[in-house]
Amino acid sequence: MANQEGKRETKKAFGLVSAVMLGIGSMVGAGIFIVIGQAGAIAGNIVWLSFVFGGIAALLSGYSLAKLALRYPSRGGIVEYLVQGFGEGVFSGSASVLFYFAGLIAIAAVAKSFGTYAATFFHGVHDAMIVNGFALGIVAFFTLVNLVGATFVAKSENLIVAVKVSVLVVFTVAALFTIDPKNLSVAEMPPLKDMFFAIGLTFFAYQGFSVITNTVEDMEHPERTMLRAMVWAIVLVGILYILTAVAVLGNLPLEKVIQAKDYALAEAAKPIFGIWGFKVMAATALLATASAINASLYATADISYTMAKEGNLPKVYSYNVFQSFEGLIISALLIAPLILFFDLSEVTTVAALGVLIVQGLTHVGHLMRLRETGANAWLVAAAALAMFGISGLTLVYTSRHDPMIGYYLLGAFALAFAVEIALRLATRRVVSRQIVDLFNRVREI
């Protein structure tokens, strides 16, 4: 018996280093390529401070999620934590549907970014038809890939992570030596409130840290490793983002950042490395966004769709066409109008707001389960306040320029509630606790 336990222990796939690398790979993806220009257009040369506060918010949220993962290790993730916090009612069910919708919006944002960067190779960056064509094409491509199985893409993920992180590091280090101090001067600094308004976007660039919680069942000594991995991954990525922000705003005048906000990172590489620097950075953005779309389609269109529709996950959850075709196809069809009828900044903002609110609700639910998780009440409360505070600031700022953002968000809430009620009435399904099911199966064995 002892030998069997020892063998099981040696099979754990994630130690501290591997969990940290997984978190870094998940965070340093499409987000930074989308966000750096848009946030810089708002916060100007102090956008690096927005990344500092975004990182602090990510640390608080990561702490709460890590504690929840240790107590409720489920591949249902945030949906599981919502149900544990609020019970198997209409509220938690609606939140799970909203989480699914937020995932769709996030994929649309990444796809739109892919289209924008792809269009730069054809001098059609301002041509909506070209941008939307590439965005729709990449979603269609990876929908097909996911339908037949994406093992070849999954195996190449480590290489993709190495490439995109290496390119960012090389660019940042080189760019720090070519900074024009005038671009970072106090005279060029916008009002401090603009820096706070950009935090919602910079937090979006950290999205992906929660993937570390998914490794809990395959992690060596998770009670010691989980929280350390979360903190290390977020801190290291935060340092990279802050330096990248300084490099971009230090090399590009603010007017150029605003002009090229959807592809500012590639534009900032041009003065240092010439046209090839621009092309390499744009190609890296294409690689990062394509990788993010492939991973997100499975997580959102398969697992989240099934949780929202069925209320639970099947005992055997295989990655193949027979399990995932319905969720993938319906999700792809829902993503298409988001790409066609929203511009990049709108889509990114709505995605960020959706994620912030769902995570804020998750932390509120956590406050009701502190005795079970053993988490620090002040840190969990701070995580909830950070999520709602950032979403409020983002909503206030964007409403000044696009009053429809608030209506889009309310529409998403109303639609999620309506879908939840319809599913309950039509199928009598309830979004259930996965951990209870796991414990029951153990008792049955």
C-alpha positions in Angstrom: 0.0 0.0 0.0 2.8 2.4 0.9 4.6 1.5 -2.3 1.5 2.3 -4.3 1.1 5.7 -2.6 4.8 6.4 -3.3 4.3 5.6 -7.0 1.3 7.8 -7.2 3.3 10.6 -5.6 6.1 10.3 -8.2 3.5 10.6 -11.0 2.5 14.1 -10.0 3.0 16.3 -13.1 3.3 19.7 -11.5 6.0 20.9 -9.1 6.5 24.6 -8.2 8.6 25.4 -11.4 6.3 23.7 -13.8 3.2 25.2 -12.3 4.8 28.7 -12.4 5.7 28.1 -16.1 2.2 27.0 -16.9 0.8 30.2 -15.3 3.3 32.4 -17.2 2.5 30.7 -20.5 -1.3 31.2 -19.9 -0.9 34.9 -18.9 1.6 36.0 -21.5 -0.6 35.5 -24.4 -3.0 37.5 -26.4 -3.8 39.9 -23.5 -0.6 41.9 -23.6 -0.7 42.3 -27.4 -4.3 43.6 -27.2 -4.0 45.7 -24.0 -0.7 47.5 -24.1 -1.8 50.0 -26.8 -5.4 50.5 -25.6 -4.4 51.0 -22.0 -1.6 53.3 -23.1 -4.0 55.4 -25.1 -5.9 56.0 -21.8 -3.2 56.2 -19.2 -0.4 57.6 -21.3 3.2 57.3 -20.0 2.0 56.1 -16.5 0.3 53.0 -17.9 3.0 51.0 -16.1 1.2 52.0 -12.9 -2.0 50.6 -14.2 -0.1 47.3 -14.7 1.1 47.5 -11.1 -2.4 47.9 -9.7 -3.7 45.3 -12.2 -1.1 42.9 -10.9 -2.0 43.6 -7.2 -5.7 42.8 -8.1 -4.6 39.6 -9.8 -2.6 38.6 -6.7 -5.6 39.1 -4.5 -7.9 37.2 -6.8 -5.3 34.5 -7.3 -5.0 34.0 -3.5 -8.8 33.5 -3.2 -9.0 31.1 -6.1 -6.0 29.1 -4.9 -7.7 28.6 -1.5 -10.9 27.6 -3.2 -9.1 25.2 -5.5 -7.4 23.4 -2.5 -10.8 22.9 -0.9 -12.9 22.2 -4.0 -10.6 20.6 -6.6 -12.9 20.4 -9.6 -12.4 21.0 -13.4 -15.6 23.0 -13.2 -13.3 25.8 -11.9 -15.1 29.1 -11.2 -18.5 27.6 -11.8 -17.8 25.1 -9.1 -16.8 27.8 -6.7 -19.9 29.8 -7.4 -22.1 26.8 -6.7 -20.2 26.1 -3.5 -20.6 29.7 -2.4 -24.2 30.4 -3.4 -25.8 26.9 -3.5 -27.5 25.2 -6.4 -30.0 28.0 -7.1 -31.0 30.3 -9.9 -28.3 32.8 -9.0 -25.4 30.5 -9.2 -26.9 28.9 -12.4 -27.2 32.4 -14.0 -23.7 33.2 -13.0 -22.4 30.0 -14.7 -24.3 31.0 -17.9 -22.8 34.5 -17.6 -19.4 33.0 -17.2 -19.9 31.1 -20.4 -21.0 34.3 -22.2 -18.0 36.2 -20.8 -15.7 33.4 -22.2 -17.3 33.8 -25.6 -16.7 37.6 -25.5 -13.1 37.0 -24.5 -12.6 34.7 -27.5 -14.1 37.3 -29.8 -11.7 39.9 -28.4 -8.7 37.7 -29.0 -10.0 36.8 -32.5 -10.4 40.5 -33.3 -6.9 41.1 -32.2 -5.7 38.3 -34.4 -7.5 39.9 -37.3 -6.0 43.3 -36.6 -2.4 42.0 -36.5 -3.0 39.8 -39.5 -4.2 42.8 -41.5 -0.9 44.6 -40.9 0.8 42.2 -43.2 -1.6 43.2 -46.0 -1.7 47.0 -45.3 -5.4 46.6 -44.4 -5.2 47.3 -40.7 -8.0 49.9 -40.9 -10.1 47.8 -43.3 -12.9 46.3 -41.2 -13.7 43.7 -43.8 -10.1 42.3 -43.8 -9.9 42.4 -40.0 -13.2 40.7 -39.5 -12.4 38.2 -42.3 -9.2 37.0 -40.5 -11.0 37.0 -37.1 -13.9 34.8 -38.4 -11.4 32.6 -40.3 -9.3 31.8 -37.3 -12.3 31.0 -35.1 -13.6 28.7 -37.9 -10.2 27.1 -38.3 -9.8 26.2 -34.6 -13.4 25.1 -34.3 -12.6 22.5 -37.0 -9.3 21.7 -35.2 -11.1 21.1 -31.9 -13.8 19.0 -33.6 -11.2 16.5 -34.9 -8.9 16.8 -31.9 -6.0 19.2 -31.4 -3.3 17.0 -30.0 -0.7 18.4 -32.4 -1.5 21.9 -31.3 -1.4 20.9 -27.6 2.0 19.3 -28.1 3.4 22.5 -29.6 2.1 24.7 -26.7 5.5 24.7 -24.8 7.3 25.9 -27.9 4.7 28.7 -28.5 5.2 29.8 -24.9 8.9 29.9 -25.2 8.8 31.9 -28.5 6.3 34.6 -27.3 8.0 35.1 -24.0 11.5 35.2 -25.6 10.4 37.8 -28.2 8.8 40.0 -25.5 11.9 39.8 -23.3 14.3 40.6 -26.2 12.2 43.5 -27.3 11.8 44.9 -23.8 15.5 44.7 -22.9 16.5 46.3 -26.2 13.8 49.0 -26.0 14.9 50.0 -22.5 18.2 51.2 -24.0 16.5 53.4 -26.7 14.0 55.2 -24.5 13.4 58.9 -25.1 13.2 60.4 -21.6 10.9 63.2 -23.0 8.2 60.6 -23.6 8.2 59.6 -20.0 8.5 63.1 -18.5 6.0 64.5 -16.0 5.0 67.1 -18.6 3.6 64.3 -20.8 1.8 62.7 -17.8 -2.0 62.6 -18.1 -4.3 63.1 -15.1 -3.8 60.4 -12.4 -7.5 59.3 -12.7 -6.8 58.1 -16.2 -4.3 55.6 -14.8 -7.1 54.1 -12.6 -9.5 54.0 -15.5 -7.0 51.8 -17.4 -6.7 49.2 -14.6 -9.6 47.1 -16.0 -7.8 46.6 -19.3 -4.4 45.8 -17.6 -6.1 43.3 -15.4 -7.4 41.6 -18.5 -3.7 41.1 -19.6 -3.2 39.0 -16.4 -6.1 36.7 -17.2 -4.9 33.1 -17.3 -3.5 32.9 -13.8 -6.5 30.9 -12.7 -5.3 28.0 -14.9 -2.8 27.1 -12.1 -5.8 26.1 -9.9 -6.7 23.4 -12.5 -3.4 21.6 -11.7 -4.3 21.0 -8.1 -5.0 17.2 -8.5 -1.7 16.8 -10.4 0.4 19.0 -8.1 3.1 17.9 -5.7 2.2 19.0 -2.2 -0.5 21.4 -3.4 -1.0 22.8 0.1 2.5 24.3 -0.1 2.9 24.7 -3.9 -0.4 26.2 -5.1 -0.2 29.6 -3.5 3.6 30.0 -4.1 3.2 29.1 -7.7 0.3 31.6 -8.1 2.3 34.4 -6.5 5.6 33.7 -8.4 3.8 33.5 -11.8 1.8 36.7 -11.3 4.9 38.7 -9.9 7.2 37.6 -12.8 4.6 38.4 -15.4 3.9 41.7 -13.7 7.6 42.7 -13.9 7.6 41.8 -17.6 4.4 43.8 -18.3 5.6 46.9 -16.4 8.9 46.9 -18.2 7.2 46.3 -21.6 4.8 49.2 -20.9 7.8 51.5 -20.0 9.6 50.4 -23.2 6.6 51.0 -25.5 5.6 54.4 -24.0 9.3 55.4 -23.8 9.9 54.7 -27.5 6.6 55.9 -29.0 5.1 59.4 -28.5 1.6 59.2 -27.1 0.0 60.3 -30.3 1.5 57.3 -32.1 0.4 54.9 -29.3 -3.2 56.2 -29.8 -3.0 56.0 -33.5 -1.7 52.4 -33.4 -3.4 51.3 -30.2 -4.6 48.0 -31.6 -1.1 47.0 -32.6 1.1 49.4 -30.6 3.5 46.7 -29.4 4.5 45.8 -33.0 4.7 49.5 -33.8 7.1 50.1 -30.9 9.4 47.5 -32.3 9.8 49.3 -35.5 12.1 52.2 -34.4 14.5 49.7 -32.7 14.5 46.7 -35.1 13.1 48.3 -38.3 10.3 46.9 -40.4 11.4 43.3 -39.5 11.0 44.1 -35.9 7.4 45.1 -36.6 6.8 41.9 -38.6 8.4 39.6 -36.0 6.3 41.2 -33.2 3.1 41.0 -35.3 3.9 37.4 -36.2 4.4 36.7 -32.5 1.1 38.3 -31.7 -0.6 36.1 -34.3 1.0 33.0 -32.7 0.0 34.0 -29.2 -3.6 34.9 -30.2 -4.0 31.8 -32.3 -2.8 29.7 -29.3 -5.2 31.5 -26.9 -8.1 30.9 -29.3 -7.4 27.2 -29.5 -7.2 26.7 -25.8 -10.1 29.0 -25.0 -12.4 27.3 -27.4 -12.1 24.0 -25.6 -12.4 25.4 -22.1 -15.3 27.7 -23.0 -17.1 25.9 -25.7 -16.8 22.5 -24.2 -16.5 22.5 -20.5 -18.3 25.8 -19.7 -21.1 25.1 -22.3 -21.7 21.7 -20.8 -21.7 23.0 -17.2 -24.2 25.7 -18.2 -26.4 23.4 -20.2 -26.3 20.1 -18.3 -25.5 21.4 -14.8 -22.6 19.0 -14.4 -19.7 17.3 -16.2 -19.9 13.7 -17.4 -17.8 11.1 -15.5 -15.6 10.6 -18.5 -14.8 13.9 -20.3 -13.0 13.0 -23.5 -11.5 15.5 -25.9 -13.2 14.4 -29.1 -16.0 15.2 -31.6 -18.5 13.0 -29.9 -18.4 15.0 -26.7 -17.7 18.5 -27.9 -19.4 19.1 -31.3 -22.5 20.8 -30.0 -20.8 23.2 -27.7 -18.2 24.1 -30.2 -20.5 24.8 -33.1 -23.0 26.8 -31.1 -20.2 28.8 -29.4 -18.6 29.5 -32.8 -22.0 30.7 -34.1 -22.4 33.0 -31.1 -18.9 34.4 -31.4 -19.4 35.5 -35.0 -21.8 38.4 -34.4 -19.6 39.6 -31.6 -16.7 39.9 -34.0 -18.9 41.5 -36.7 -20.8 44.1 -34.6 -18.3 45.2 -32.0 -15.1 47.1 -32.5 -11.9 45.8 -30.7 -12.0 48.2 -27.8 -15.7 47.4 -27.1 -15.3 43.7 -27.2 -12.2 43.8 -24.9 -13.9 46.1 -22.4 -17.1 44.0 -22.2 -14.9 40.8 -21.8 -12.9 42.4 -19.0 -16.1 43.6 -17.3 -17.7 40.2 -17.5 -14.6 38.4 -16.1 -14.2 41.0 -13.3 -17.9 40.7 -12.2 -17.9 36.9 -12.3 -14.7 36.7 -10.3 -16.0 39.3 -7.9 -19.1 37.1 -7.3 -16.8 34.1 -6.8 -14.9 35.9 -4.0 -18.2 37.0 -2.4 -19.3 33.4 -2.3 -15.9 32.5 -0.9 -16.6 34.8 2.1 -19.4 32.4 3.0 -17.1 29.4 3.0 -14.1 30.8 4.9 -14.4 28.2 7.6 -14.0 25.4 5.0 -11.2 27.0 3.0 -9.2 28.5 5.9 -8.5 31.7 3.8 -7.8 35.1 5.3 -11.1 37.0 5.4 -9.4 40.4 4.8 -7.6 39.2 1.6 -10.7 37.5 0.2 -12.8 40.7 0.9 -10.1 42.8 -0.7 -10.2 40.5 -3.8 -13.9 41.0 -4.1 -13.6 44.8 -3.6 -10.8 44.9 -6.2 -12.9 43.1 -8.8 -16.0 45.3 -8.3 -14.0 48.5 -7.9 -12.1 48.0 -11.1 -15.2 47.0 -13.0 -16.9 50.2 -11.7 -14.0 52.4 -12.8 -13.9 50.7 -16.2 -17.7 51.2 -16.7 -17.6 54.8 -15.7 -14.7 55.6 -18.1 -16.1 53.6 -21.1 -19.6 55.0 -20.6 -18.3 58.5 -21.3 -17.1 57.4 -24.7 -19.6 54.7 -25.4 -22.9 54.8 -23.4 -24.0 51.5 -24.9 -21.4 49.5 -22.9 -23.5 49.6 -19.8 -26.5 48.3 -21.8 -24.5 45.5 -23.3 -23.5 44.4 -19.8 -27.0 44.6 -18.5 -28.2 42.7 -21.6 -25.7 40.0 -20.8 -27.0 39.6 -17.2 -30.6 39.6 -18.4 -29.9 37.0 -21.1 -28.0 34.8 -18.7 -30.9 34.9 -16.2 -33.4 34.1 -19.0 -31.3 31.2 -20.3 -31.0 29.8 -16.8 -34.7 30.0 -16.2 -35.5 28.5 -19.6 -33.1 25.6 -19.0 -34.6 24.8 -15.6 -38.1 24.9 -16.9 -37.3 22.9 -20.1 -34.9 20.3 -18.8 -35.2 20.5 -15.0 -31.4 20.7 -14.8 -29.6 22.3 -11.9 -26.0 23.4 -11.9 -24.7 21.0 -9.2 -21.7 20.7 -6.9 -19.0 18.5 -8.6 -17.1 17.8 -5.4 -20.2 16.2 -3.8 -20.4 13.9 -6.8 -16.8 13.0 -6.5 -17.2 12.2 -2.8 -20.3 10.1 -3.5 -18.5 8.1 -6.1 -15.6 7.4 -3.7 -18.1 6.2 -1.1 -19.8 4.0 -3.7 -16.5 2.4 -4.5 
